[in-house]
Amino acid sequence: MKVKSIKYPGIATTADGSGAVVWVETHITQGACAYPITPSTNMGQGYEAAVSNGKTNLWGEPLTFLELESEHSSASSCEGFALAGGRVSNFTCGQGLVLMKEVLFTISGKRLPVVFHIGARALTSQSLNIHGGHDDVMAVADVGWGILFAKNVQEAADLALICRRTAEDTCTPFMNVQDGFLTTHTIESLLLPEPELMKEFMEDPKKKLFNFMNPDNPLMTGVVQNQDSYMKGKVAQRFFYDKVPGALKQAMEEFESLTGRKYDLVEPYCLDDADFAIVGMGTAMETVMATVDFLRKTTKLKVGALNITSFRPFPSQEIVSALKNVKALSVIEKCDVPLMQSNPLTVEVKAAFSDSGLKIPTIYSGVYGLGGRDVRPSDFMATFHMMKEGKRKQKFFSLGIPYKDTLPREKEVDIRPENTFSMRGHSVGGFGSVTTNKVMATLVSDLFGLYVQAFPKYGSEKKGLPTNYFLTISPQKVRTHCELEHVEFVALNDINAFNLGNPLSGLSKDGMVFIQTNKKDPKEVWKSIPDWAQKTIKEKGIRILALDTVHIAKEISSRQDLIQRMQGIVLLGIFLKSTPFAKHKKMSEGDLFKGVEESLRKYFGKRGENVIADNLKCVKRGYEEVFEVTYND
């Protein structure tokens, strides 16, 4: 049978969720109005950088960027931009999204087809938190906007197009939501939509959009309506909303026909024969899917998952159809509203079953990941086993924290695909480790054709305090989104990590540890390692590598302000020397460093040739000068 060729297979590369959105929006929009708020700031910065560099959209128009004094003002500016017939974007989250809620009602009421990109974040409650949560999106779930959730970087890019197409086909604004930090700041392998695809999928905004401010065709908008008119205008908007589900499905189907990448309102996974299921939205659902595969492979449990891509319009019929045969399901949510009947998604799943008239399975409701709290496959295993046992009377539970309603985390197991290689770094803020991690991911993907995921553990801490970063490299797509427990390589940019915890935790037998040190004698390096760590190293046969990356950075850097960050780049050379990827690819050193230079240009090209040359020298020095510390068994 002849396989149908894919017209637009995508551009293979690496990017984080922010970069993926910027790629799409700087091609198809005419402008953006935004106010920076973490973790959505990088999207606005990326768009503004494109404007500063004179980028034009696919129809040759120069882009416009407005940075206003608040999120409320930025939303109002988007409203004006759209009223004038422009295709406009916004990037926001958290308190910023809630602050603009008043304007969101106005935008939907005026049927303005804008798209806002949300790096979903916890709302300030008992304390300030800048990390992941769905509190902000749930706070604006009633404003009349379509809301799609991406579970990885690929979806953040693709759904940006699908949101825009559906918005303009139905005169309904949309939010394209990705998880703050877990997607916005995580580098992953993806296929970027080609410019040719975007131009075919999206029409020229000048031809597609309506200009409400055209003096040749004047009309009145945003008027006062009294008792005789307001309700008629409000209910009449159902004319538009009734078209949204069909238009969204049509956009997804057309996108699949062009790219081969399939989307739907919901994504059932292994549900055909499942007795128990986990239901949710966002990055955690990809981890759930990987957990489902592991449990089906290693146990007799019939488990499955349902990822909800479209929160608005809410796909009641599709949810019931996918879950109608399960015995029990757990809806997991990244927000907690204790005074509701249940948390928001759980309430709507229950309502969907109630309206269906079918037998309702046992429905549990769990919270996880609030404020960026780590959630792991072992948490989801505990959730599945809880449903199987069927003894829990309390329907609410939490994951990953010490609390009376928390399901105890099960023993950690390694569910990564075969031949996966992972690294965990223990560094200090300001050392350039996060950038190095991104460069490593890009290099490995480009040179060796492997899937990557580079995730930094950001905090509110300032420069000089401990940080962690994680890198996973695999021949298969990386689907787990959590802090890494099972690793083959540990990088200690600061040997003080031994005094702050156990950096050897989860390190595989015969794994590797790199130690940044100013000591030249391997014996002195060994003596600097605490006795308890020496014992673990001997028992596991761990290789110890060492080098003074700080000294190398000071010798090479032509810019004083980059010395501290360049020590992280030295680690890239150490990583390439000690890991097996170049050897497996049978790649010569010449080809290897040619690829390194190309990757460095991606990140530092705009800083000039001197900066690129300095970084390349740092990589080569790390590659050539790293030494191994031997010890007695």
C-alpha positions in Angstrom: 0.0 0.0 0.0 1.3 3.4 -1.0 2.0 5.7 2.0 0.6 9.2 1.5 3.5 11.7 1.6 3.3 14.5 4.2 3.3 17.9 2.5 4.8 19.8 5.5 6.7 17.4 7.8 8.2 20.2 9.9 11.6 21.6 10.5 13.5 19.4 13.0 15.2 21.4 15.7 15.2 22.1 19.4 13.4 24.9 21.2 11.5 25.7 24.4 7.8 26.4 24.5 8.4 30.2 24.5 10.7 30.0 21.4 8.2 27.7 19.6 5.4 30.3 20.1 7.6 33.2 19.1 8.5 31.3 15.9 4.8 31.0 14.9 3.6 34.4 16.0 6.4 36.4 14.4 5.4 34.7 11.1 1.7 35.1 11.1 0.8 38.1 13.2 1.1 41.9 12.6 1.9 42.9 16.2 1.9 42.0 19.9 1.0 44.0 23.0 2.4 42.7 26.3 3.7 43.4 29.7 6.4 41.1 31.0 5.5 38.6 33.7 7.4 35.4 34.6 7.3 32.8 33.1 5.7 34.3 30.0 8.3 37.0 29.7 10.6 35.1 27.3 7.8 35.0 24.7 7.4 38.8 24.8 11.2 39.3 24.8 11.5 37.0 21.8 8.8 38.8 19.9 10.3 42.2 20.7 13.8 41.0 19.6 12.3 40.0 16.2 10.8 43.5 15.9 14.1 45.1 16.8 15.8 43.1 14.2 13.4 44.3 11.5 11.6 41.0 11.0 8.6 41.0 8.7 5.7 38.6 8.7 4.8 36.2 5.9 3.0 38.9 4.0 6.0 41.3 4.1 4.6 43.6 6.9 7.0 44.9 9.6 6.0 43.7 13.0 4.9 46.0 15.9 5.5 45.5 19.6 4.0 47.6 22.4 5.1 47.1 26.0 2.5 48.8 28.2 2.5 49.7 31.9 0.4 46.7 33.0 -1.2 43.6 31.8 -4.6 45.3 31.8 -3.3 48.0 29.5 -1.7 45.4 27.2 -5.1 43.6 26.9 -6.8 46.9 26.1 -4.2 47.6 23.5 -4.8 44.2 21.9 -8.5 45.0 21.8 -7.9 48.3 20.0 -5.4 46.5 17.6 -8.0 43.9 16.8 -10.8 46.4 16.4 -8.7 48.1 13.7 -8.5 44.8 11.8 -5.1 43.7 13.0 -3.8 40.2 13.9 -2.4 40.6 17.4 -0.9 38.5 20.1 -0.3 38.8 23.9 1.9 36.8 26.3 0.9 36.6 30.0 0.1 34.5 33.0 -0.6 34.5 36.7 -1.7 37.8 38.3 -1.3 39.4 34.9 -4.0 37.3 33.3 -6.3 37.9 36.2 -5.7 41.6 36.1 -6.8 41.8 32.5 -10.0 39.7 33.1 -12.3 42.8 32.8 -10.9 43.3 29.3 -11.2 39.6 28.3 -14.9 39.8 28.6 -15.0 42.9 26.3 -12.8 41.2 23.7 -15.0 38.1 23.5 -18.2 40.2 23.6 -17.0 42.2 20.6 -16.1 39.0 18.8 -12.4 39.9 18.3 -10.4 36.9 17.2 -7.2 37.5 19.1 -4.9 34.8 20.6 -3.2 35.2 24.0 -0.4 32.8 24.9 -0.4 31.7 28.6 2.6 30.3 30.5 0.3 28.9 33.2 1.4 29.9 36.7 0.2 29.6 40.3 -1.5 32.7 41.7 -0.2 34.5 44.7 -2.2 33.2 47.6 -0.7 32.6 51.1 2.6 33.5 49.4 4.1 34.6 46.1 5.0 31.8 43.7 6.2 32.2 40.1 6.0 28.6 39.1 3.5 26.3 37.4 -0.2 26.1 38.2 -3.5 26.3 36.4 -5.0 28.7 38.9 -4.7 31.6 36.5 -6.4 29.9 33.6 -9.3 28.6 35.8 -9.8 32.2 37.1 -10.6 33.3 33.6 -12.4 30.1 32.4 -15.7 32.0 32.2 -14.8 34.9 30.0 -16.0 33.4 26.7 -12.6 32.5 25.2 -11.6 29.2 23.7 -8.8 27.5 25.8 -6.4 24.9 24.5 -3.8 23.2 26.6 -0.4 22.0 25.2 1.3 19.1 26.9 4.8 19.7 25.3 6.7 22.1 23.2 5.5 20.6 19.9 1.9 21.2 20.9 2.7 24.8 22.0 3.8 25.6 18.4 1.0 23.6 16.6 -1.8 24.8 18.8 -0.8 28.4 18.3 -1.8 28.0 14.7 -4.9 25.9 15.4 -6.0 28.5 18.0 -5.5 31.3 15.5 -7.3 29.6 12.7 -10.3 28.7 14.8 -10.5 32.1 16.4 -10.7 33.8 13.0 -13.1 31.3 11.6 -15.5 31.8 14.5 -14.9 35.4 15.7 -13.9 33.9 19.1 -10.7 34.8 21.0 -8.5 31.9 22.1 -5.9 31.2 24.8 -3.0 28.8 23.9 -1.9 27.5 27.3 1.4 25.8 28.2 2.7 25.0 31.6 5.0 27.6 33.1 8.7 26.6 33.2 7.8 22.9 32.5 7.1 23.9 28.9 7.9 27.6 28.5 11.5 27.1 29.6 12.2 23.4 28.7 14.2 22.6 25.6 12.7 19.7 23.6 13.1 18.2 20.2 10.3 19.3 17.9 9.2 20.0 14.3 8.7 23.7 13.8 5.9 24.5 11.3 7.3 25.6 8.0 6.7 29.2 6.8 5.0 27.7 3.7 2.6 25.7 5.9 1.7 28.7 8.0 1.0 30.8 4.9 -1.2 28.1 3.5 -3.0 27.4 6.8 -3.5 31.1 7.7 -4.9 33.7 5.4 -3.5 37.2 4.9 -4.8 39.2 7.9 -5.6 42.1 5.6 -8.0 39.9 3.7 -9.3 37.8 6.6 -10.0 40.3 9.4 -12.7 43.0 9.7 -11.7 46.6 10.5 -14.3 48.0 12.9 -12.5 51.4 12.7 -12.8 51.9 8.9 -14.1 55.5 8.4 -15.5 54.4 5.0 -17.7 51.9 6.7 -18.5 53.4 10.2 -20.2 51.4 12.9 -20.7 51.7 16.6 -19.2 49.2 19.1 -19.1 48.9 22.9 -22.3 50.9 23.4 -24.6 51.0 26.4 -27.4 48.6 26.3 -30.3 48.7 28.7 -33.0 46.2 29.8 -34.5 46.0 26.3 -31.3 45.1 24.5 -28.5 43.7 26.6 -29.9 40.1 27.1 -30.7 39.8 23.4 -27.1 40.8 22.5 -25.7 38.4 25.1 -27.7 35.3 24.2 -27.3 36.0 20.5 -23.6 35.4 20.9 -24.4 31.7 21.0 -24.7 31.9 17.2 -20.9 32.3 17.2 -20.1 29.9 20.1 -22.2 27.1 18.5 -19.8 27.0 15.6 -16.6 26.7 17.7 -16.5 22.9 18.3 -17.0 22.1 14.7 -14.6 24.8 13.5 -11.9 23.6 16.0 -12.2 20.0 14.8 -12.0 21.1 11.2 -8.9 23.2 11.9 -7.3 20.2 13.6 -8.2 17.8 10.8 -6.8 20.2 8.1 -3.7 20.6 10.2 -3.2 16.9 10.3 -3.7 16.5 6.6 -0.9 19.0 6.0 1.5 17.9 8.7 0.7 14.4 9.7 0.4 15.6 13.3 -3.0 14.6 14.8 -5.0 16.7 17.3 -8.4 16.4 18.7 -10.5 17.9 21.5 -9.4 15.0 23.7 -6.6 12.5 23.4 -7.5 9.0 24.6 -4.5 6.8 25.5 -4.9 3.0 26.0 -8.5 3.4 27.0 -10.1 0.7 24.8 -9.8 -2.0 27.5 -8.9 0.2 30.5 -10.4 -0.4 33.9 -8.8 2.7 35.4 -7.9 6.1 34.0 -6.2 9.4 34.9 -7.7 12.5 33.3 -6.0 15.9 33.1 -4.4 18.7 31.1 -0.9 19.8 30.4 2.6 18.3 30.7 1.7 15.9 33.5 -0.4 14.0 31.1 2.6 13.0 29.0 4.2 11.6 32.2 1.0 9.8 32.9 1.0 8.2 29.4 4.6 7.0 30.0 3.5 5.6 33.3 0.6 3.8 31.6 3.0 2.1 29.2 5.3 1.0 32.1 2.4 -0.4 34.1 0.9 -2.3 31.2 4.3 -3.7 30.3 5.3 -4.8 33.9 1.9 -5.6 35.5 -1.5 -6.9 34.6 -3.2 -3.6 35.3 -5.4 -2.3 32.5 -4.8 1.4 32.8 -5.2 4.4 30.5 -5.2 8.1 30.3 -7.3 10.9 28.8 -5.6 14.1 27.9 -8.0 17.0 27.5 -6.6 19.4 24.9 -9.7 21.6 24.6 -10.9 23.0 27.9 -13.1 25.5 26.1 -15.1 24.4 24.2 -15.5 21.7 26.8 -15.8 18.3 25.0 -18.4 16.6 27.2 -19.5 14.0 24.7 -15.9 13.1 23.7 -15.0 12.7 27.4 -17.9 10.4 28.2 -17.3 8.4 25.0 -13.7 7.8 25.9 -14.3 6.9 29.6 -17.7 5.2 29.6 -16.2 1.7 30.1 -13.8 2.4 33.0 -14.5 1.3 36.5 -12.9 4.4 38.1 -11.1 7.5 37.0 -9.0 10.2 38.7 -9.1 13.8 37.5 -5.8 15.4 38.4 -5.6 19.2 38.5 -3.0 21.8 39.0 -5.2 24.1 41.1 -7.2 23.7 44.3 -10.6 25.4 45.1 -11.7 23.8 48.4 -15.1 25.5 48.6 -16.3 24.2 45.2 -18.2 20.9 45.0 -15.0 19.6 43.5 -12.1 21.2 41.7 -12.9 22.9 38.3 -12.1 20.1 35.8 -13.6 17.4 38.1 -16.9 19.3 38.3 -17.1 19.5 34.5 -16.3 15.8 34.0 -18.9 14.9 36.6 -21.5 17.1 34.8 -20.6 15.5 31.5 -21.4 12.1 32.9 -24.5 13.3 34.7 -25.9 14.7 31.4 -25.1 11.6 29.5 -27.5 9.4 31.3 -24.9 6.6 31.4 -23.6 4.8 34.5 -21.1 7.1 36.2 -17.8 5.5 37.2 -16.2 6.2 40.5 -14.6 9.6 40.2 -11.7 10.7 42.3 -10.2 14.2 42.3 -6.6 14.9 42.9 -4.3 18.0 43.1 -0.7 18.0 42.0 2.2 20.3 41.0 0.9 23.4 42.7 3.5 26.2 42.5 5.8 23.9 40.5 5.9 21.0 43.0 7.5 18.0 41.5 5.2 15.2 40.5 6.6 11.8 39.4 5.6 8.6 37.7 5.6 7.0 41.2 2.8 9.4 42.2 0.7 8.3 39.2 1.4 4.6 40.0 0.0 5.3 43.5 -3.1 6.8 41.9 -3.7 3.8 39.7 -3.2 1.4 42.6 -5.5 3.4 44.8 -8.3 3.1 42.2 -7.6 -0.7 41.8 -7.9 -1.3 45.5 -11.1 0.6 45.7 -11.0 1.0 49.4 -10.6 4.8 49.6 -13.8 6.5 50.8 -12.4 10.0 50.5 -12.7 11.0 46.9 -10.2 13.9 47.2 -6.4 13.3 47.3 -3.2 15.2 46.8 0.2 14.1 45.3 3.7 14.9 46.2 3.4 16.6 49.6 3.1 15.4 53.2 -0.6 15.8 54.0 -3.4 13.7 55.5 -5.1 13.2 52.1 -1.9 12.6 50.1 -1.4 9.2 48.4 2.0 7.9 49.5 4.5 8.0 46.7 5.5 4.5 45.5 9.1 3.3 45.2 10.9 5.1 42.4 11.3 3.0 39.3 13.1 3.9 36.0 10.4 4.2 33.3 12.7 5.8 30.7 13.0 4.2 27.3 15.9 1.8 26.7 19.3 3.5 26.0 18.3 6.8 27.5 21.0 8.9 29.0 20.3 11.5 31.7 22.4 14.2 33.4 21.7 16.1 36.6 23.7 19.3 37.3 24.3 20.9 40.7 25.4 24.4 40.1 25.2 28.0 41.4 23.0 30.7 39.9 25.0 32.9 37.5 27.5 30.2 36.5 25.9 29.8 33.0 24.8 26.3 33.6 21.3 26.7 32.3 22.6 28.1 29.0 25.2 25.3 28.8 22.4 22.8 29.3 20.5 24.3 26.4 23.5 24.3 24.2 24.2 20.6 25.1 20.6 19.7 24.2 20.8 21.5 20.9 24.2 20.0 20.0 23.2 16.5 20.8 20.0 16.8 18.8 21.7 18.4 15.8 24.8 16.2 15.7 23.5 12.8 16.8 19.9 12.9 15.8 18.6 12.0 19.2 15.6 13.3 21.2 16.4 15.7 24.0 14.8 17.4 26.9 16.7 20.1 28.9 14.9 21.3 32.0 16.3 23.9 34.4 15.0 24.1 38.0 14.4 27.8 38.3 13.7 29.4 41.7 13.2 32.9 43.1 16.8 32.7 44.5 19.3 35.2 43.2 22.8 34.6 41.7 25.2 32.8 43.9 22.7 30.3 45.4 22.4 26.5 44.5 20.5 25.5 41.4 19.8 22.3 39.5 19.4 21.5 35.8 18.5 18.3 34.0 19.2 16.9 30.6 17.7 13.7 29.1 18.9 12.2 25.7 17.1 9.3 24.2 16.5 7.5 20.8 12.8 7.9 21.6 10.7 11.0 22.5 11.2 12.0 26.1 7.8 12.0 27.8 8.5 12.4 31.5 8.4 15.9 32.9 9.9 15.8 36.4 13.1 16.3 38.3 15.5 13.5 37.4 16.1 10.7 39.9 17.8 8.2 37.6 20.9 9.6 35.9 24.1 8.4 34.3 26.1 11.7 34.7 26.2 14.2 37.6 27.9 17.6 37.1 29.0 19.4 40.3 29.8 22.9 39.3 30.2 23.5 43.0 31.7 20.8 45.3 29.7 22.3 48.1 26.8 20.3 46.7 28.1 17.4 48.9 27.3 19.5 51.9 23.8 20.5 50.8 22.4 17.0 50.0 23.3 13.8 48.2 24.2 14.6 44.6 24.9 10.9 44.1 21.3 10.0 44.6 19.9 8.0 41.7 23.3 7.9 39.9 23.6 4.6 38.0 26.2 1.9 38.6 29.4 2.8 36.7 28.0 6.3 36.2 30.1 9.5 36.1 30.6 12.5 38.3 32.3 15.7 37.2 33.7 18.0 39.9 34.7 21.6 39.3 37.9 22.1 41.4 41.0 24.2 41.5 43.0 21.2 42.5 45.4 19.7 39.9 46.4 16.5 41.8 43.8 13.7 41.4 44.7 12.5 45.0 43.8 16.0 46.4 40.5 15.9 44.5 39.7 12.6 46.0 40.5 13.8 49.5 38.1 16.7 49.1 35.2 14.3 48.7 33.4 13.5 52.0 33.9 9.9 53.4 30.2 9.0 52.9 30.4 10.0 49.2 33.7 8.1 48.7 32.0 5.0 50.0 29.1 5.3 47.6 31.5 6.0 44.7 33.5 2.9 45.4 30.4 0.7 45.9 28.9 1.8 42.5 32.1 2.0 40.6 31.5 5.6 39.7 34.0 7.4 37.5 35.2 10.8 38.9 36.2 13.5 36.4 37.7 16.8 37.4 38.9 20.2 36.0 39.3 23.8 37.0 36.7 25.3 34.6 36.9 28.7 36.4 40.6 29.0 35.6 40.0 28.1 31.9 37.2 30.7 31.6 39.4 33.4 33.1 42.2 32.6 30.7 40.1 32.6 27.6 37.3 35.1 28.0 37.9 38.5 26.3 35.0 39.9 28.3 35.1 40.3 32.1 31.3 40.0 32.4 31.2 36.6 30.7 33.9 34.8 32.7 31.6 33.3 35.3 29.2 32.1 32.6 31.9 30.6 30.4 32.9 28.1 33.0 29.6 26.4 32.2 30.6 26.2 28.6 33.8 24.4 29.5 31.5 21.6 30.9 30.2 21.1 27.4 33.6 19.9 26.3 33.9 17.6 29.3 30.5 16.2 28.5 31.4 15.4 24.9 34.6 13.8 25.9 33.2 11.5 28.6 29.9 10.5 27.0 29.5 7.8 24.2 27.5 9.8 21.6 30.3 10.8 19.3 31.9 7.4 19.5 28.6 5.7 18.6 28.2 8.0 15.7 31.8 7.3 14.6 32.3 11.0 14.4 35.8 12.5 14.1 36.9 15.3 16.4 37.0 17.7 13.5 33.4 17.0 12.6 32.4 17.2 16.3 33.8 20.6 16.8 32.4 21.9 13.5 29.0 20.9 14.9 29.8 22.5 18.3 30.6 25.8 16.5 27.3 25.8 14.6 25.4 25.2 17.9 27.3 28.0 19.6 26.4 30.3 16.8 22.8 29.6 17.4 23.1 31.0 20.9 25.8 33.6 20.7 26.0 34.6 17.1 24.6 38.1 17.7 27.3 38.8 20.3 30.0 38.8 17.8 32.8 36.5 16.5 35.0 37.1 19.6 32.4 35.6 21.9 31.8 32.6 19.6 35.6 32.0 19.4 36.0 32.3 23.1 33.2 29.8 23.8 34.6 27.4 21.2 38.0 27.6 22.9 36.4 26.8 26.3 34.7 23.7 24.9 38.0 22.5 23.3 39.9 23.1 26.6 37.3 21.1 28.5 37.5 18.3 26.0 41.3 18.1 26.0 42.1 18.9 29.7 39.6 17.0 31.8 41.3 14.3 33.9 40.0 11.3 35.7 40.4 10.7 39.5 41.4 7.1 40.3 40.8 5.6 43.7 41.5 2.2 45.4 38.6 -0.3 45.4 
